[in-house]
Amino acid sequence: MNKGLFARLLPHLIAVVVFLIVSVIYCKPVLEGKVLQQHDITQWKAMAQNSFEYKETHGKFPLWTNGMFSGMPAYQIAMESEHVVSPGIFYHILTLGLPKPINFFFLACICFYFLSQVLRVNPYVGLIGSLTYAFATYNVVIIGAGHDTKMQSIALMPALVGSVMLLYEKRYWLGTALTALSTALLVGMNHPQIAYYTFLILLFMTIGYIVHWVKQKQFKHMVMAGALVAVSALVGVLSNALILMTTYEYAKESIRGGSELADGTTNSTKTGLSKDYALSYSFYKSEPFVMMVPNMYGGSTEPIEEKLDDSKTMESLQSMPQELANQIANARLSYWGGIVEGAGTSGPPYVGAIICFLALLGFFVLDNKHKWWMLGAIVMAVFMSWGHYFDGFNSFLLKYLPMYNKFRAPSMTLVIPTFLLGMMALMTLQKITTTDKEDLWPRYKKGLLLTGGIFVILLLIYMSSNFTSEIDRQLQSQVNTAPDQVKEYVRQFLNALKDDRKSLFMGSMFRSLLFIAAAAFVLWLSVKRKIGKAAVLGIVGALAFIDIMSVDNHYLNSDNYQEEVDYQNSFVASPADQQVLQDTSYYRVFDLRQGLGTLTYGANTAYFHNSIGGYHPAKLSIYQDLIEHQLMKFPQSLPVVNMLNTKYIIQADEQGKEQIYPNTQNLGAAWFVKALKFEENPATVMNALTNFNPQDTAVLFAADRNLIPQLGQPDSASSIRLIKNDNDEITYVSNSSATNFAVFSEVFYNKGWKAYINGKESPIIRTNYVLRGLVIPAGQNTQIKFEFHPASYYTGDSIGLISGFIVLGLLIAALIVEVRKHKKNTLAV
C-alpha cells in the first residue's frame, strides 16, 4: 500500500478500532451468551410470534396476524424485504454484523465520525465527539427499554446530515449518493418520529446555508444543491416504499389517524391524537437543563435509595409503623419532573457536562456559518419539549406543523439538541486546538462567563423549587382525612423525600461543575500555549467520556443482562396456557390474569394464543373504540366478547391461581343472523352493541343498506363453517336454502381484504362496528374465501426494488467519480 495513503488512513482505522473496542467492552455480557432485558422487545417478540410461526411453514411473513386485537396487519409488527438490494443490506454492512446492542453504539460512532470528517475536523477530535454522541445517556436508556428502532434512527441522524452537507459543500456526486443511501437507511428504520426530527434539523441547516448562499450570490449552486437534495432524498424515501405506503395507508385507520367516536374525552380527535395525548410526557420549562445536570430532577423514576447511599426517605419509612410504610413505600421515587404519565421516565437525556460546556463556548469561538441555525433548532426543540407546559406554542404546532399531531412524547425532541450540542462541541474543540491563541482568549472568557451564568440560573432553580412530584401531591391529598399521627408520618416522609431530591440536585450540579472546571482548566492551558494539542485532546476527551459513562453505567450495566435460558423463560406457557393450547381449533382468548389492562397492554398473551387484546402503539382505531366503549365494561360487554370468537377466558382467582373459564356462549368463526339493524352513524352503531344479541342480530351502517338485497330466513338446516384460517387467506363453506346475511368474526379492514363467493367478488360490509359481513346466496357447499392482498404492499415492494437499484447505481457512480478525482489529483502532484 502507498505509504502516503496508509498514513492518511491510519487515524481513521484507529478510530474504527476504538469504536469497536469500546462498544464491545461496554456490551461484554453479550459475548458471554447473555441477553439484554428489554421490556419492549419482549412485548414485540410476543406480538410477532404468530408471524414467525407462519414463516416457519410458509417461508415468509404473513401480511395479516391473528395474534392480537382479533387480527390486524402483520406488516406493522414484522416484515422483511426479500430483495437483494434493500436498505437492510447496507445496514448490516455498516454494523459489521455485530450483535445487539454492540451494533447500535458502533453504528452511532461510525455515522457521527463520518459527519466529523465532512466538517473537516481532526480525526482524533472526531473520535472524541463520536464516542460522546453514541454513548449519550438517552441512547443508553432507550436501549435498555427496548426502543431499538429509535436508537438505530438516532445513530443514523449524523449520516444524513453529513451527506446533505457534502452536497451543500459542492461534493455533488458523493453527496447525492450518500444522501440517497442515508435517507434510505434512516427511513428504513421505521421510526417516523426520529426521522421527522432529523428533517427538522435539515430544514434549519438548509435555511442557514441559504442565508450564506444569498450573501455570496451563489444562486446557481443554491438551485442545484436544492434540486439534488430533493431528488436524492426522494430516491432514498422511495427505496422504503414498501414500509411507507403500507404505514401511510394503515396510519389513517389507526389511532394515529383519529377516531370516528372522538368527543374530546379520548386520546384521539377526528384526524389524529388529541392534544392532551399528543403532549403527554412533557418536560418542565427548566427540565432540559438535565442535558447538563443529570440528576437535577431525580434522573429517573426509581426508588430514591438507589440514587443515594444515605437516604433520609428510608430512615423515615423505617421509623413509622410497618403497615403504613408498606402502603406509601411506592411513592419514594427520585423523579419529580414534568412527566406525570405512565411510569415517568427511565432516565435523563444527559448530553454530558463537558459537551454542553464546549457547545456554550462555541457560540463565541465559532464563526457564523453553523452556530446560528443550530441555536435556532436547539431553541425550537426545547420549546417543543415543554409540551403542555408551553401550551400556546405547542398547540399552534399541533394545528399547523404538518404531521406533528401524529406523534406524542414532546420530551423526545431533546434528541435534536443532543445531536446539535455534540456537533457544536466537536467544532469548538477543533477550533480551540487549531486557531490563533491570541485571538481566542477574549472569546474564551465570554464562554466562561456564559457557563458561569448558567450555573447561577441552576442555583436559583435549586433555591426556588419545591421538589414535589404529582405522586407526592396525590399522597398528601389522600391522607387529608387520616388521623393526625398518620398525617405526621406522611409529612415527615415527604419532607425527607424532598431533602433527598435536594441532595441529588446539588450533588449532580456540583459534579457537573467539577467536570467543566477540569476541562476549562485544560483548555485554558491550551489557549495560553502551556500544553500541547495531543495532551488537550487526550485529557478533555477522556474527561468527557468518563463524565458520560459514569452516568450511563447507572442505566445500562451487567445487571441489565440475563442468561439466555432465563430470557426464554419469559415465554414458557403456564399450566393454564398449556391446557388451553390442547384445543387446536380456531378461537380467541380473553386474558384477564392482569386485569382489563391486558386489552391494551397485554402483548404477552399473543405468544401462545390468538388474543382479543394486545399491545401496539398504533392499533386500529375502530378496535380501540370497541375496547374503550365496550370491552372495558366486561362482564357487561359479554355479548361483544362472544362475537369475537372468544372461546376461553383466563383469570386469576383471589388466591392468584389461574382459572380457565370456557365461554359456552362463544359464537365461533361465522354465523347467520335473523335480523339486521341499521344505524345512522358510528356513535349509534357502537351504542347499539350494548345489550344486543349478536347471535340473532347484526348492526350495520345505514349507508350500506343498498348493499343488502331481500333476505330469507335461515332455517335450522342453514350452516356456515370455517374450513381454514391461514392468516392472509380464510376459507368457509355454507349451506342455505335462502339468501342470508352472515357475520364473520374477523376485523373489518378495507385496505386489502377482498371476499369471493364461488369465485366471484362480493362486497364486505362493516358489521357490528368492527366485524365483517357478507350476503350469502342460497346454495349447498357455497365456497367463501377472504384474501388479504393490499395494493400498498405490492406496489410499494416494486417501487422499493427499483429505487434500491437507483441508490446502488448512484453509489457506484459516486465511487467512480471519486476514484478518478483521486487519480487526477495524484498525477497533478
Secondary structure by P-SEA (a helix, b strand, c coil): ccaaaaaaaaaaaaaaaaaaaaaaaaacccccccccccaaaaaaaaaaaaaaaaaaacccccccccccccccccccccccccccccaaaaaaaaaccccaaaaaaaaaaaaaaaaaaaacccaaaaaaaaaaaaacaaaaaaaaacaaaaaaaaaaaaaaaaaaaaaaaccaaaaaaaaaaaaaaaaaccaaaaaaaaaaaaaaaaaaaaaaaaaacaaaaaaaaaaaaaaaaaaaaaaaaaaaaaaaaaaaaccccccccccccccccccccccccccccccccccccccccccccccccccccccccccaaaaaaaaccaaaaaacccccccccccccccccccccccccaaaaaaaaaaacccccccaaaaaaaaaaaaaaaacccccaaaaaaacccccccccccccccaaaaaaaaaaaaaaaaaaaacccccccaaaaaaaaaaaaaaaaaaaaaaaccccccaaaaaaaaaaccccaaaaaaaaaaaaaaaaaaaaaaaaaaaaaaaaaaaaaaaaaaaaaccccaaaaaaaaaaaaaaaaaaaaaaccccccccccccccccccccaaaaaaacccccccccccccccccccccccccccccccbbbbccccaaaaaaaaccccccccaaaaaaaacccbbbbbccccbbbbbcccccccccccccbbbbbccaaaaaaaacccccccbbbbbccccccccbbbbbccccccccccccccbbbbbbbbccbbbbbbcbbbbcccbbbbcccbbbbbcccccccccccccccccbbbbbbbbbaaaaaaaaaaaaaaaaaaaaaaaaaaaaaaaaaaaaaac
